[in-house]
Amino acid sequence: MNPDIFSRVCPGLSLNYILKSLEKAVQIFGKNRVTSNFILGLGENDECVVAGVTRLAEMDVIPNLRPISPHPSITGEVEVRRPSSETLLRLAKATRKVLDENGLRADLAETQVPAVQWLRYYAK
């Protein structure tokens, strides 16, 4: 969860607002009920991913690792490099460890609630 990468890839969005919205979603739905996609392949390193996964897990948010695939429609806009299968497996194992350390269980999440969108429309 690198703020520089986030601002480059998501111009005009606030990482702080998204994190606050996820915190609010956990207050509303409870532990093991809020997930967030963590996009991989935008220039982050393993340490950045593990730190971001840990930050989300400490908020009781279940991170979903999602490797990005290059697409012709974004050529030149964003540098995209899909992580290798070895990197994905290594990060998945690290994420599992972080989930276990924080008592999080993805199998208890009944749905993936897009917290920011939900809060924007229903929790005014």
trRosetta pair geometry for C-beta under 8 A, 3 or more apart (Angstrom, degrees):
i j d omega theta_ij theta_ji phi_ij phi_ji
1 6 7.1 18 -169 -50 64 127
1 15 7.3 133 180 -161 101 132
1 38 7.3 -75 -67 -133 87 105
1 48 6.9 -170 29 172 37 82
1 51 6.7 -120 37 101 88 86
1 52 2.9 137 -13 -113 93 112
1 55 6.0 -82 35 46 148 139
1 56 7.6 145 -47 -37 143 99
2 5 4.0 66 80 13 111 109
2 6 6.4 178 87 -14 55 85
2 43 7.7 -88 56 94 150 94
2 44 5.6 -174 -5 -104 123 95
2 48 5.0 -18 -52 -156 105 133
2 52 7.6 -72 -27 -59 55 125
3 6 5.4 -54 -142 38 32 115
3 7 6.2 29 161 -18 67 105
3 15 5.7 -128 -117 28 79 158
4 7 6.1 -54 -145 36 28 105
4 8 6.4 25 155 -16 62 109
5 8 5.8 -62 -150 39 31 110
5 9 5.9 12 161 -6 69 115
5 42 5.3 113 -175 118 122 116
5 43 5.5 -172 -110 68 119 109
5 44 6.0 -56 -30 -64 171 88
5 48 7.9 77 5 172 142 151
6 9 6.2 -67 -139 46 24 98
6 10 5.5 -32 180 36 67 112
6 13 7.6 -100 165 86 96 106
6 15 4.8 50 134 -70 160 125
7 10 6.9 -68 -112 65 19 72
7 11 6.6 55 177 -98 59 58
7 15 7.6 -75 -56 -21 76 113
8 11 7.3 -6 -154 -59 17 86
8 78 7.4 130 133 -121 95 88
9 39 7.9 -155 146 83 159 142
9 42 5.5 -20 -70 -157 147 144
9 78 5.5 64 -117 -127 82 132
10 13 4.1 -45 151 40 113 126
10 15 7.8 120 73 -64 133 81
13 17 7.5 -126 179 56 69 119
13 18 7.0 35 164 -41 110 119
14 17 3.7 74 85 5 115 110
14 18 6.7 175 95 -11 63 80
15 18 5.6 -55 -151 36 35 112
15 19 6.3 33 153 -17 67 106
16 19 5.9 -56 -147 38 30 109
16 20 6.3 30 154 -17 65 107
17 20 5.7 -56 -146 39 30 111
17 21 6.2 33 153 -21 64 107
17 116 7.6 75 128 -128 91 115
18 21 5.6 -55 -148 36 30 114
18 22 6.5 32 152 -20 64 103
18 116 5.6 -37 -124 -77 74 133
19 22 5.6 -50 -148 34 34 112
19 23 6.6 38 151 -20 63 101
19 55 7.9 -44 -128 146 127 119
19 59 7.3 -143 -166 -83 87 166
20 23 5.5 -50 -152 33 35 115
20 24 6.5 35 150 -18 65 104
21 24 5.6 -52 -149 36 34 112
21 25 6.4 39 150 -23 65 103
21 115 5.2 146 138 126 95 104
21 116 4.4 70 121 -97 160 69
21 119 4.9 -152 -148 33 101 153
22 25 5.4 -49 -147 33 34 115
22 26 6.7 37 153 -20 64 99
22 34 6.2 139 -161 153 78 137
22 36 5.8 -21 -110 -61 136 136
22 56 7.3 -58 152 -135 157 86
22 59 6.2 61 118 131 112 144
22 61 5.0 2 173 -87 125 147
22 115 5.1 114 -99 76 54 158
22 116 7.6 -27 -52 -53 70 80
23 26 5.9 -53 -155 32 32 110
23 27 6.7 35 147 -19 63 103
23 59 5.7 -90 -89 -161 78 119
24 27 5.5 -51 -153 33 37 115
24 28 6.4 30 151 -15 67 107
24 115 7.3 144 72 177 84 117
24 119 5.8 75 94 -105 134 141
24 123 6.8 148 149 131 132 161
25 28 5.7 -59 -148 40 33 108
25 29 5.7 -7 168 14 72 114
25 34 4.5 122 119 -115 115 138
25 61 7.8 68 76 -101 114 104
25 113 6.5 174 -163 103 130 124
25 115 3.4 -70 -55 -131 153 124
25 118 6.8 91 -107 66 110 128
25 119 6.6 -99 -66 -48 88 114
26 29 6.6 -67 -122 56 25 83
26 30 6.8 0 -171 175 58 4
26 31 6.7 40 -160 -78 101 49
26 33 7.5 141 -124 62 56 90
26 34 5.0 -97 -76 16 71 145
26 59 6.4 -170 -17 152 156 82
26 60 4.8 113 -146 83 141 113
26 61 6.3 -97 -62 -66 121 77
28 123 7.2 -94 -73 -94 151 140
29 33 3.9 -142 141 112 109 132
29 34 5.5 132 67 -55 130 92
29 113 6.5 172 -62 29 164 160
30 33 4.8 66 70 10 77 132
31 60 4.4 -85 -114 -162 82 129
31 103 7.5 5 170 107 140 104
31 104 7.2 -126 180 -105 95 76
32 60 7.5 -66 -27 -177 47 94
32 62 6.9 56 -132 -44 44 124
32 104 6.0 170 -89 -147 76 66
32 105 5.5 5 -125 54 125 76
32 106 7.8 -151 -150 -86 82 21
32 108 4.0 4 162 87 132 127
32 109 6.0 -137 166 -62 66 70
33 108 7.4 -69 -68 122 62 94
33 109 5.9 148 -123 -121 30 70
33 110 6.9 -3 -131 19 84 89
33 113 7.3 19 151 9 80 129
34 60 7.1 72 47 116 110 82
34 61 5.1 -59 105 -118 105 75
34 62 6.8 155 89 18 50 81
34 109 7.7 -129 16 -121 13 113
34 113 6.2 -64 -118 58 65 111
34 115 5.8 34 -150 -66 114 129
35 61 6.8 129 -123 -177 22 76
35 62 4.5 -40 -103 75 79 96
35 63 7.3 145 -160 -100 72 12
35 64 5.5 45 174 -25 118 109
35 106 7.4 63 -97 -130 122 90
35 109 5.6 50 -41 -148 115 160
35 112 4.8 -64 61 -127 128 83
35 113 7.2 124 34 36 77 64
36 56 5.9 -133 50 -139 126 137
36 61 5.3 15 0 166 114 126
36 62 7.4 154 19 77 65 49
36 63 5.8 -34 69 -110 85 60
36 64 6.9 -170 87 20 33 84
36 115 7.2 -44 -82 15 95 119
37 63 7.8 80 -151 -163 11 65
37 64 5.0 -41 -104 72 55 104
37 66 4.8 -5 -163 -1 105 137
38 49 6.9 109 153 -147 131 86
38 52 6.1 142 -138 120 128 126
38 53 6.5 -29 -67 -80 173 80
38 56 7.3 -120 -66 -12 122 156
38 63 4.6 19 -21 -171 128 111
38 64 6.4 166 16 73 78 45
38 65 5.4 -35 71 -101 104 51
38 66 6.5 150 67 20 46 80
39 42 6.2 53 116 -20 106 123
39 66 5.3 -37 -101 78 55 100
39 67 7.9 102 -163 -127 56 14
39 68 5.4 44 -174 -52 102 108
40 44 6.8 -95 -134 54 64 120
40 49 6.6 22 -104 -105 104 132
40 65 5.9 20 -24 -170 126 91
40 66 6.6 169 13 79 83 42
40 67 4.7 -42 71 -101 108 60
40 68 6.5 -164 77 0 48 80
40 83 5.1 -32 142 -12 122 130
40 87 7.9 173 169 127 138 116
40 88 7.3 149 93 -99 160 81
40 91 7.0 134 -102 92 151 171
41 67 5.5 82 -31 -162 124 71
41 68 4.0 -141 65 45 128 95
41 69 7.8 36 99 -59 171 26
41 80 5.6 36 137 -164 106 73
41 81 5.4 -156 -164 76 83 46
41 82 5.0 -11 -119 -103 142 33
41 83 5.4 -121 -77 -24 85 77
42 68 6.5 68 -52 12 83 148
42 78 6.8 -39 -134 173 95 115
42 79 7.2 111 -159 82 52 72
42 80 6.6 -25 -97 -107 59 64
43 79 6.1 66 -59 86 112 114
43 81 7.6 90 -69 28 54 106
44 48 4.1 -131 -164 88 98 136
44 49 5.6 111 133 -53 131 84
44 52 7.9 -36 -154 -3 151 139
45 48 5.1 101 53 5 66 104
45 49 7.4 -130 101 -4 36 89
46 49 5.7 -58 -151 36 35 110
46 50 6.2 29 157 -15 71 107
46 87 7.2 -134 -79 -151 101 93
46 90 6.8 -41 -121 118 131 124
46 91 6.4 -143 -130 -83 85 94
46 94 7.5 121 -173 -5 102 165
47 50 5.9 -55 -144 40 30 107
47 51 6.2 31 156 -19 64 108
48 51 5.9 -57 -147 38 26 111
48 52 6.3 24 155 -16 63 109
49 52 5.8 -60 -149 39 29 109
49 53 6.1 29 155 -19 67 108
49 65 7.6 43 -167 -115 125 112
49 91 5.4 -28 123 -135 150 124
49 94 7.6 95 107 87 106 138
50 53 5.6 -51 -141 39 31 112
50 54 6.1 35 156 -21 64 107
50 91 7.4 -136 -63 -134 78 78
50 94 5.1 -69 -101 156 107 139
50 95 7.9 -135 -111 -69 65 61
50 98 7.1 174 -157 -54 76 137
51 54 5.7 -55 -147 37 28 113
51 55 6.4 32 153 -23 63 104
52 55 5.6 -50 -147 32 32 113
52 56 6.5 29 155 -14 65 103
52 63 7.3 116 124 -114 87 154
53 56 5.9 -56 -151 38 30 108
53 57 6.1 27 153 -17 65 110
53 63 4.7 -122 -127 44 75 158
53 65 7.7 -16 -90 -68 122 98
53 91 8.0 162 -37 -175 149 91
53 94 7.1 118 63 118 155 97
53 95 5.0 -112 -156 -111 152 84
53 98 5.2 120 127 64 109 164
54 57 5.7 -57 -142 40 30 110
54 58 6.2 32 158 -21 65 106
54 98 5.3 -119 -88 -138 68 133
55 58 5.9 -56 -149 35 27 110
55 59 6.8 21 152 -13 60 108
56 59 5.7 -65 -158 39 34 109
56 61 4.2 -85 -177 81 87 109
56 62 7.5 -38 139 85 115 3
56 63 4.5 104 80 -57 151 105
57 60 7.4 40 -175 -84 37 20
57 61 6.9 -103 -76 63 27 61
57 62 7.5 51 -101 -104 72 39
57 63 6.7 -67 -51 -4 83 104
57 98 4.9 180 -3 149 164 104
57 99 6.0 -133 -119 -91 130 48
57 101 7.5 68 139 73 144 91
57 102 4.2 163 161 16 106 161
57 104 5.7 -118 -142 -5 92 145
58 102 6.3 -123 -79 -112 44 136
60 102 7.3 -162 -94 159 52 120
60 104 6.9 168 -146 -90 54 109
62 99 6.9 42 -130 -118 84 114
62 104 5.4 170 -91 174 88 130
62 106 5.2 140 -168 -95 145 80
62 109 5.9 -108 35 -52 154 140
63 95 6.3 -116 80 -144 111 119
64 106 7.9 111 -85 -127 84 132
64 112 7.3 -16 -23 -117 151 131
65 88 7.1 153 132 -148 136 80
65 91 5.9 138 -125 122 157 119
65 92 6.3 -123 39 -86 149 73
65 95 6.0 -129 -33 -44 121 161
67 82 5.4 68 165 -152 114 83
67 83 5.3 -116 -122 35 118 96
67 88 5.9 -47 -53 -95 134 121
68 80 5.4 -102 116 -151 126 113
68 82 6.3 -138 82 -93 58 71
69 80 7.6 46 129 155 17 132
69 82 5.5 17 -106 -78 53 127
70 74 7.7 -139 -159 67 60 102
70 75 7.7 56 -177 -84 102 79
70 80 4.7 157 -94 96 73 121
70 81 7.6 19 -58 -91 108 32
70 82 6.7 -98 -16 -27 81 99
71 74 5.4 63 71 18 91 99
71 75 7.8 -126 98 -40 48 75
71 80 7.7 15 16 60 67 166
72 75 5.5 -20 -156 -23 46 118
74 77 4.7 -90 -167 49 72 118
74 78 5.4 -23 165 35 120 99
74 80 6.8 68 99 -17 125 136
83 87 4.0 -113 179 89 111 131
83 88 5.3 138 103 -54 118 81
83 91 7.4 2 150 4 165 139
84 87 4.6 99 54 5 78 100
84 88 7.0 -142 96 -4 43 86
85 88 5.6 -52 -146 37 35 113
85 89 6.2 35 155 -19 66 105
86 89 5.9 -54 -147 37 29 109
86 90 6.3 30 154 -19 64 108
87 90 5.7 -56 -146 38 31 112
87 91 6.2 24 158 -13 66 109
88 91 5.9 -60 -145 42 28 106
88 92 6.1 32 155 -23 65 108
89 92 5.6 -52 -143 34 30 113
89 93 6.5 30 156 -18 63 104
90 93 6.0 -57 -154 35 28 109
90 94 6.5 26 150 -16 63 108
91 94 5.5 -52 -145 39 36 113
91 95 6.1 40 153 -22 67 104
92 95 5.6 -52 -146 36 30 113
92 96 6.4 36 153 -23 63 103
93 96 5.6 -49 -149 32 32 114
93 97 6.6 35 151 -20 62 103
94 97 5.7 -53 -154 33 33 114
94 98 6.5 32 150 -17 66 105
95 98 5.6 -55 -149 37 35 111
95 99 6.3 37 152 -21 67 104
96 99 5.7 -52 -148 35 31 113
96 100 6.4 31 154 -18 64 106
97 100 5.8 -56 -150 37 29 111
97 101 6.3 30 153 -20 65 108
98 101 5.7 -54 -146 37 31 113
98 102 6.4 9 160 -2 64 112
99 102 6.2 -75 -150 49 26 96
99 104 4.3 -96 -157 73 79 103
99 105 7.3 119 164 -78 115 33
99 106 6.9 -36 -148 -28 153 94
100 103 7.7 37 -174 -70 30 28
100 104 7.7 -85 -52 48 21 70
105 108 4.6 70 92 -2 104 109
105 109 8.0 -172 104 -18 61 77
106 109 5.6 -38 -162 11 52 116
109 112 7.0 46 150 -77 130 57
113 118 5.8 -7 174 -28 103 148
114 117 4.1 24 112 27 116 117
114 118 6.2 149 84 -21 64 88
115 118 5.6 -58 -142 38 30 110
115 119 6.0 24 163 -15 68 108
116 119 6.1 -58 -147 39 27 107
116 120 6.2 32 154 -26 63 108
117 120 5.6 -53 -147 31 30 115
117 121 6.7 6 163 -1 64 110
118 121 6.6 -77 -155 45 26 94
118 122 5.7 -36 177 32 67 117
118 123 7.0 50 129 -9 77 109
119 122 7.0 -79 -116 56 20 75
119 123 4.4 -44 -140 44 65 123
120 123 8.0 28 -3 43 16 83
121 124 7.8 -64 164 -32 15 102
